[in-house]
């Protein structure tokens, strides 16, 4: 018997872990930690809202339920983007 995959994995982005300090995002073979200090929009969000992430382009991600829109440069270097939500 020859087992073949049923479908193609089209997702290049995945939330791999959520902790009390932040979340881990796996993107195209690279993992990033998004701390709640740098990305406060996720701190009080539900797990379902955090997991619902869309990759709009290679370097652009969107959480529609939270209305959070992040680029890979902001994720890599949050210190360069000091504006934060009041949540």
Secondary structure as the mmCIF struct_conf table of DSSP 4:
data_model
#
loop_
_struct_conf.conf_type_id
_struct_conf.id
_struct_conf.beg_label_comp_id
_struct_conf.beg_label_asym_id
_struct_conf.beg_label_seq_id
_struct_conf.end_label_comp_id
_struct_conf.end_label_asym_id
_struct_conf.end_label_seq_id
BEND BEND1 UNK A 6 UNK A 7
STRN STRN1 UNK A 13 UNK A 18
BEND BEND2 UNK A 20 UNK A 21
STRN STRN2 UNK A 22 UNK A 27
TURN_TY1_P TURN_TY1_P1 UNK A 28 UNK A 29
STRN STRN3 UNK A 30 UNK A 35
TURN_TY1_P TURN_TY1_P2 UNK A 36 UNK A 38
HELX_RH_3T_P HELX_RH_3T_P1 UNK A 40 UNK A 42
TURN_TY1_P TURN_TY1_P3 UNK A 43 UNK A 44
HELX_RH_AL_P HELX_RH_AL_P1 UNK A 47 UNK A 51
STRN STRN4 UNK A 54 UNK A 57
TURN_TY1_P TURN_TY1_P4 UNK A 58 UNK A 59
STRN STRN5 UNK A 60 UNK A 63
TURN_TY1_P TURN_TY1_P5 UNK A 64 UNK A 67
STRN STRN6 UNK A 68 UNK A 71
HELX_RH_AL_P HELX_RH_AL_P2 UNK A 72 UNK A 76
TURN_TY1_P TURN_TY1_P6 UNK A 77 UNK A 77
HELX_RH_3T_P HELX_RH_3T_P2 UNK A 78 UNK A 80
#
